[in-house]
Amino acid sequence: YDTPHTGSTTHLLHRAGQLAEDIFSRSIGDLGITARQYVVLSAVDGLEDPSQTTLCQYTGIDRSTLADIVRRLVERGLLMRRRTLIDARMYAVRITPQGKSVLEKAGPIAQEVDAALLTSLTAPERETFNSLLQKVLSQSGA
């Protein structure tokens, strides 16, 4: 049953995020990456040797969480990390051939997850939903 808090935007967004994570983890199978790891792999693949700071800005993932995700992906051999020449305290990240392979296999699955998550919406509603989420995030600086 509904209480005033279960219908709040914050709670509904949290539950939708949990649902998305659940569908992604069930769908991804043997690839064994999380939705956030997929986002980081995609970002690294689309950028030229980004720093972890750049990845934080690009993905909206906080610094400590991103550092943990990158560390795990490096340990699995999906990313490589090295100190930058400009700032020895900063890491540049690059996708490995194994990471590229996982990313290529995960891409269609991620698209299927998006479709499954929004299956109850019509095509125009999906466009509106995504547009509104982007608007909320852009106004918050996220």
Disulfide bonds with the S-S distance in Angstrom:
none
